Amino acid sequence: MADNSFLAWPFFEPRHRELAERIEQWCEETIHDAPAADIDVACRALVRELGRAGFLKLCVGEADGRPDARSLAICRETLARHHGLADFAFAMQGLGSGAISLFGTIEQKRAWLPRVASGEAIAAFAMTEPECGSDAANMTTSAMLDGDEWVLVGEKTYISNGGIADFYLTFARTGEGEGSRGLSAFIVPADAPGLSVAERIEVIAPHPLARLKYDNVRVPADALIGEAGEGFRIGMETLNLFRVTVGAAALGFARRALGEALAFASDRRLGSAKLADNAVTQEKLADMVTAVDASALLIYRAAWQQDVGGGNNRRAAAMAKLFATEEAQKVVDAAVQMHGGLGVTKGAKVEELYREIRSLRIYEGASEVQRQVIARDLLKEHSR
Ligand SMILES: Cc1cc2nc3c(=O)[nH]c(=O)nc-3n(C[C@H](O)[C@H](O)[C@H](O)COP(=O)(O)OP(=O)(O)OC[C@H]3O[C@@H](n4cnc5c(N)ncnc54)[C@H](O)[C@@H]3O)c2cc1C
């Protein structure tokens, strides 16, 4: 069992400590480390199991529409520490339905959120396009109103849950204004005629991922979330909420890597001594645990701020994601190094973590983009 002394920090309420215990126990009883033979089947099964156990209720909005960021972060940290795909299955239910929780009408919430929470409907978030990722304001997928239907044309790529989702929360250009001012958000059911999976994409840490084609996809007028032209704000606010939880997943991978390194170094002999007795190893372990603790502080500070602190938390969320993902990469790399040849051997847990951690520095706002968010916010504050 990993160190959970952070739960004594003042960011948490008793319900968070109870949740941490419950999800830890669920992971120990349910999750098996063996790699999945069929990633789609494994992912669907994990969503169902997480739904049955009640955890996916945390991914959809509470009475005020906002999921509790601390609960999401605790779940993602714990799931990632046990199993990357379980974390992914949980996280995407939140990201894919987040715009509905935050900005949907009562009817949209009723139609989708109970099914997302039970694990019956799989959610996806479709923003990235082949020609624009970080620069989402310049997306070209279009949506035109035709009578009482919207008609979507374009392509989305690197869409998590692509191929297994029941709906794609899709962002498209509706043209109310230039750039970010002319985008809107739509709920597009996977079986909408004209929507197809153009390509399945394989990445180093396997999970369902696809390029999607929208070939005159028709959805009813009430598939629009919020007002036309509000899509960019809806997308950014959704990402802002879930960005902290990406940091939490990175923290889970880092904690697991630290645990693996501690176990290995305490056991492995270097001549007459143990690897853990070596001063260089101890220095590495000290840096690893310090990075883990500092990441946890930034993440749970940002999550607490999101839940109860009020005000603008963009900088805190960006700092938490940036620091936790970058530091987790270093912690995992140090754990691989400490394992020697075993560290890069297929099937070793640290080898898996090395592949799992990498994309977290890229998606939901790459590290370079987070630095821009932080610096701009800082400069704005300075110029006031
Ligand atoms: C595993 C995985 C899952 C994903 N899941 C989803 C999903 O579910 N839904 C979805 O919509 N997208 C998803 N994505 C896409 C992801 O969000 C994009 O890959 C990401 O936003 C980066 O966009 P890009 O790949 O087009 O790179 P680009 O935006 O072209 O960036 C290329 C490089 O330039 C850097 N860069 C960009 N802008 C700047 C700048 N202003 N200054 C300096 N450097 C800059 C970037 O950091 C990056 O290093 C996923 C990606 C991966 C890898």
The ligand as a MOL file (V3000), in Angstrom:
LIG
                    3D

  0  0  0     0  0            999 V3000
M  V30 BEGIN CTAB
M  V30 COUNTS 53 58 0 0 0
M  V30 BEGIN ATOM
M  V30 1 C -2.8610 9.4500 -25.9530 0
M  V30 2 C -3.5810 10.6790 -26.4200 0
M  V30 3 C -4.9410 10.8260 -26.1510 0
M  V30 4 C -5.6230 11.9510 -26.6180 0
M  V30 5 N -6.9830 12.0550 -26.3850 0
M  V30 6 C -7.6660 13.1270 -26.9030 0
M  V30 7 C -9.0980 13.2200 -26.7530 0
M  V30 8 O -9.7480 12.3710 -26.1340 0
M  V30 9 N -9.7310 14.2760 -27.3300 0
M  V30 10 C -9.0620 15.2420 -28.0400 0
M  V30 11 O -9.7150 16.1780 -28.5200 0
M  V30 12 N -7.7070 15.1620 -28.1990 0
M  V30 13 C -7.0020 14.1510 -27.6500 0
M  V30 14 N -5.6290 14.0520 -27.8140 0
M  V30 15 C -4.9480 15.0680 -28.6050 0
M  V30 16 C -4.1300 16.0120 -27.7550 0
M  V30 17 O -4.9420 16.8540 -27.0110 0
M  V30 18 C -3.1850 16.7600 -28.7200 0
M  V30 19 O -2.2370 15.8040 -29.1800 0
M  V30 20 C -2.5020 17.9290 -28.0420 0
M  V30 21 O -3.4160 18.9590 -27.8000 0
M  V30 22 C -1.3550 18.4680 -28.9020 0
M  V30 23 O -1.8070 18.7260 -30.1900 0
M  V30 24 P -1.0080 18.1690 -31.4590 0
M  V30 25 O -0.7470 16.7320 -31.2800 0
M  V30 26 O -1.7380 18.6080 -32.6580 0
M  V30 27 O 0.3840 18.9120 -31.3880 0
M  V30 28 P 0.6510 20.4410 -31.8040 0
M  V30 29 O -0.3780 21.3160 -31.2310 0
M  V30 30 O 0.9130 20.4960 -33.2550 0
M  V30 31 O 1.9980 20.6950 -31.0140 0
M  V30 32 C 3.2570 20.1530 -31.4300 0
M  V30 33 C 4.3120 20.5980 -30.4300 0
M  V30 34 O 4.3640 22.0150 -30.3820 0
M  V30 35 C 4.2090 22.4730 -29.0500 0
M  V30 36 N 3.4770 23.7180 -29.0240 0
M  V30 37 C 2.1850 23.9130 -29.3560 0
M  V30 38 N 1.8490 25.2080 -29.1890 0
M  V30 39 C 2.9760 25.8220 -28.7330 0
M  V30 40 C 3.2830 27.1540 -28.3800 0
M  V30 41 N 2.3670 28.1030 -28.4770 0
M  V30 42 N 4.5350 27.4310 -27.9470 0
M  V30 43 C 5.4700 26.4810 -27.8830 0
M  V30 44 N 5.2490 25.1980 -28.2130 0
M  V30 45 C 4.0120 24.8750 -28.6350 0
M  V30 46 C 3.4230 21.3960 -28.3650 0
M  V30 47 O 3.6120 21.4260 -26.9810 0
M  V30 48 C 4.0110 20.1500 -28.9850 0
M  V30 49 O 5.2130 19.8540 -28.3310 0
M  V30 50 C -4.9280 12.9510 -27.3350 0
M  V30 51 C -3.5680 12.8020 -27.5800 0
M  V30 52 C -2.8790 11.6860 -27.1450 0
M  V30 53 C -1.4150 11.5660 -27.4220 0
M  V30 END ATOM
M  V30 BEGIN BOND
M  V30 1 1 1 2
M  V30 2 1 2 3
M  V30 3 2 2 52
M  V30 4 2 3 4
M  V30 5 1 4 5
M  V30 6 1 4 50
M  V30 7 2 5 6
M  V30 8 1 6 7
M  V30 9 1 6 13
M  V30 10 2 7 8
M  V30 11 1 7 9
M  V30 12 1 9 10
M  V30 13 2 10 11
M  V30 14 1 10 12
M  V30 15 2 12 13
M  V30 16 1 13 14
M  V30 17 1 14 15
M  V30 18 1 14 50
M  V30 19 1 15 16
M  V30 20 1 16 17
M  V30 21 1 16 18
M  V30 22 1 18 19
M  V30 23 1 18 20
M  V30 24 1 20 21
M  V30 25 1 20 22
M  V30 26 1 22 23
M  V30 27 1 23 24
M  V30 28 2 24 25
M  V30 29 1 24 26
M  V30 30 1 24 27
M  V30 31 1 27 28
M  V30 32 2 28 29
M  V30 33 1 28 30
M  V30 34 1 28 31
M  V30 35 1 31 32
M  V30 36 1 32 33
M  V30 37 1 33 34
M  V30 38 1 33 48
M  V30 39 1 34 35
M  V30 40 1 35 36
M  V30 41 1 35 46
M  V30 42 1 36 37
M  V30 43 1 36 45
M  V30 44 2 37 38
M  V30 45 1 38 39
M  V30 46 1 39 40
M  V30 47 2 39 45
M  V30 48 1 40 41
M  V30 49 2 40 42
M  V30 50 1 42 43
M  V30 51 2 43 44
M  V30 52 1 44 45
M  V30 53 1 46 47
M  V30 54 1 46 48
M  V30 55 1 48 49
M  V30 56 2 50 51
M  V30 57 1 51 52
M  V30 58 1 52 53
M  V30 END BOND
M  V30 END CTAB
M  END
